[in-house]
Amino acid sequence: MEDRLDMPQGTLDLLILKSLSLGAMHGWAISERIRSASSAALQVPQGSLYPALHRLERRGWIRAEWGASENNRRAKFYELTRAGRKQLARETAEWEKLTTAVGLVLRMV
């Protein structure tokens, strides 16, 4: 699909944290939220999503608990921790500074 974008390194963690700031969800729902919110421009393959979720869990930014999905299947649900909310705020501020700076350079004449 031509409208899909490659995400810069480190962006996936930010997108996962933001998705989980809206409430606990399982992996597939996280990838669908990102796809939907980006009008399908960002698609997260499972081979990238689950290692990122495990990394965020090891860092203490998210926690996981087993539960039943919408179709009554066993699924691991992830939610932000307090440390994860702080990290989301830090990464959001850094992202906004970066995109502003890049925008300034791109608008140079």
Secondary structure, DSSP 8 states (H G I E B T S, - for coil): -TT-----TTHHHHHHHHHHTT--EEHHHHHHHHHHHTTTS----HHHHHHHHHHHHHTTSEEEEEEE-TTS-EEEEEEE-HHHHHHHHHHHHHHHHHHHHHHHHHT--
